[in-house]
Amino acid sequence: MENFASLIIKRHSTRRFTSQPLLPEQVESILKAALMAPSSKGAYSWQFVAVEDKNMLKQLAGCKKVGAAFIGHCAVAIVVAGDKTETDVWIEDASVASIYMQLQAEDLGLGSCWCQVRNRLTEDHADAEQYVRDLLGIPADFGVLSIIGIGHKDQVRKPFDEAQLPWEKVHTGSW
């Protein structure tokens, strides 16, 4: 395990993956991280669908007109959904769980990328959430926030350059 500062300096979105599958314990570790993510008022409204089937990954890659092709080439895609009837902050809770998975993947030396599904359209201008719900049998009460594609990195990215951080975006005391 790396320290947290190293993880956030190294982690970048990875959209190119090798064909090497993940070990079951890697997938379990990533899902454990999601299940340990904090949730407002302990609602834990999120649920996850882990997909490794290559045919289904290719179908999931069709959830958006642009920006989802990488899903067809990852080792596992984890669909992140939230029960809209349990809490009004399901989006925030599901977002935290999504990033926990990405940080755990990085800690394991794996790459990941977030694919936004909520409020997006397919190539045919259909609702992306409904497209994913239909593919995976997700109940209508669940919003589909994201798909996190994970796999072995097939690209090398430089760590963040701390000298380039946009400190002008930080305000102290007031705007």
Legacy VTK file of the C-alpha trace (Angstrom):
# vtk DataFile Version 3.0
C-alpha trace
ASCII
DATASET POLYDATA
POINTS 175 float
0.000 0.000 0.000
1.256 3.401 -0.950
0.633 6.502 1.056
-2.355 8.574 0.019
-0.296 11.507 -1.282
1.528 9.196 -3.708
-1.747 7.702 -4.924
-3.306 11.041 -5.812
-0.146 12.293 -7.501
0.103 9.149 -9.670
-3.568 8.473 -10.429
-4.744 9.545 -13.864
-7.594 8.268 -15.984
-6.478 5.248 -17.990
-8.329 4.576 -21.229
-5.984 1.971 -22.735
-5.720 -1.433 -21.113
-3.837 -4.651 -21.808
-5.798 -7.845 -22.415
-4.615 -9.327 -19.098
-7.536 -10.240 -16.812
-7.717 -9.168 -13.198
-7.282 -11.654 -10.395
-10.462 -12.370 -8.410
-8.835 -10.933 -5.280
-8.117 -7.663 -7.142
-11.776 -7.314 -8.096
-12.800 -8.181 -4.542
-10.419 -5.563 -3.127
-11.858 -2.889 -5.414
-15.431 -3.804 -4.496
-14.534 -3.837 -0.783
-13.259 -0.273 -1.160
-16.605 0.744 -2.666
-18.520 -0.955 0.126
-16.438 0.914 2.722
-17.120 4.324 1.172
-18.933 6.755 3.466
-22.589 7.412 2.868
-24.787 10.265 4.056
-26.735 9.259 7.170
-25.605 5.667 6.656
-28.049 5.193 3.773
-25.630 3.106 1.673
-27.988 3.543 -1.262
-25.394 2.509 -3.825
-25.231 -0.868 -5.498
-22.698 -2.211 -7.964
-22.700 -4.531 -10.965
-19.268 -5.964 -11.812
-19.053 -7.001 -15.465
-16.208 -9.068 -16.920
-17.986 -10.654 -19.893
-16.320 -9.264 -23.043
-19.572 -9.176 -25.033
-21.351 -7.228 -22.289
-18.377 -4.850 -21.937
-18.665 -4.051 -25.653
-22.395 -3.397 -25.238
-21.799 -1.165 -22.215
-19.298 0.814 -24.313
-22.319 1.885 -26.381
-23.849 3.769 -23.459
-22.613 7.125 -24.809
-21.918 8.687 -28.164
-18.402 9.736 -27.091
-16.167 8.796 -24.178
-17.195 5.221 -23.393
-15.228 3.162 -25.956
-12.556 2.252 -23.371
-15.130 0.137 -21.500
-15.057 -2.394 -24.329
-11.360 -3.027 -23.656
-11.100 -3.028 -19.856
-10.833 -6.161 -17.726
-13.809 -5.295 -15.529
-16.391 -2.547 -15.579
-18.222 -1.700 -12.399
-21.579 -0.028 -12.885
-22.405 2.291 -10.001
-26.090 2.822 -9.249
-28.002 4.414 -6.412
-31.481 3.916 -5.016
-33.258 7.215 -5.642
-36.014 6.273 -3.159
-33.595 5.878 -0.213
-31.897 9.254 -0.161
-31.754 12.534 -2.021
-27.943 12.378 -2.013
-27.540 9.083 -3.844
-25.445 10.870 -6.496
-22.950 12.130 -3.938
-22.781 8.766 -2.164
-22.286 6.903 -5.449
-19.616 9.435 -6.485
-17.588 8.813 -3.346
-17.831 5.042 -3.871
-16.738 5.477 -7.493
-13.576 7.357 -6.573
-12.789 4.927 -3.737
-12.723 2.168 -6.358
-10.411 4.210 -8.574
-8.007 4.896 -5.728
-8.000 1.222 -4.736
-7.294 0.255 -8.348
-4.334 2.652 -8.434
-3.042 1.236 -5.162
-3.096 -2.201 -6.813
-1.098 -0.830 -9.763
-4.133 -0.912 -12.046
-5.624 1.779 -14.255
-9.183 3.060 -14.177
-11.448 5.568 -15.829
-14.834 7.023 -14.892
-17.513 6.958 -17.575
-20.339 9.353 -16.752
-23.747 7.799 -17.463
-26.232 10.038 -15.618
-27.563 12.832 -17.850
-25.881 11.405 -20.968
-27.240 10.056 -24.264
-26.396 7.094 -26.480
-25.449 7.422 -30.153
-29.194 7.082 -30.938
-30.064 9.877 -28.473
-31.571 7.423 -26.005
-31.144 7.951 -22.259
-27.818 6.351 -21.244
-29.102 5.366 -17.794
-32.030 3.496 -19.305
-29.712 1.838 -21.826
-27.529 0.476 -18.993
-30.577 -0.449 -16.869
-32.000 -2.457 -19.766
-28.707 -4.256 -20.452
-28.160 -5.303 -16.848
-31.682 -5.575 -15.436
-31.234 -2.691 -12.994
-34.549 -1.683 -11.365
-36.144 1.627 -12.401
-35.794 3.079 -8.869
-32.025 3.100 -9.323
-30.161 5.900 -11.006
-27.065 4.852 -12.922
-24.311 7.322 -12.118
-21.170 5.900 -13.672
-19.264 2.966 -15.041
-15.732 2.550 -13.722
-13.545 0.716 -16.231
-10.562 -1.047 -14.657
-7.649 -3.032 -16.032
-3.915 -3.336 -16.406
-2.502 -0.090 -17.800
-1.380 -0.039 -21.420
-0.181 3.547 -21.194
2.245 5.417 -18.994
1.241 8.801 -17.644
3.446 11.271 -15.828
2.543 12.035 -12.215
0.913 15.373 -11.504
3.364 18.260 -11.361
2.624 19.970 -8.064
4.211 23.171 -9.402
1.329 23.351 -11.892
-1.504 23.173 -9.337
-4.075 25.958 -9.875
-3.815 27.548 -6.434
-5.801 30.539 -7.721
-8.872 28.333 -7.337
-8.399 28.175 -3.558
-9.877 30.915 -1.359
-9.152 31.307 2.325
-11.651 32.822 4.722
-13.894 34.206 1.957
-14.084 34.409 -1.810
LINES 1 176
175 0 1 2 3 4 5 6 7 8 9 10 11 12 13 14 15 16 17 18 19 20 21 22 23 24 25 26 27 28 29 30 31 32 33 34 35 36 37 38 39 40 41 42 43 44 45 46 47 48 49 50 51 52 53 54 55 56 57 58 59 60 61 62 63 64 65 66 67 68 69 70 71 72 73 74 75 76 77 78 79 80 81 82 83 84 85 86 87 88 89 90 91 92 93 94 95 96 97 98 99 100 101 102 103 104 105 106 107 108 109 110 111 112 113 114 115 116 117 118 119 120 121 122 123 124 125 126 127 128 129 130 131 132 133 134 135 136 137 138 139 140 141 142 143 144 145 146 147 148 149 150 151 152 153 154 155 156 157 158 159 160 161 162 163 164 165 166 167 168 169 170 171 172 173 174
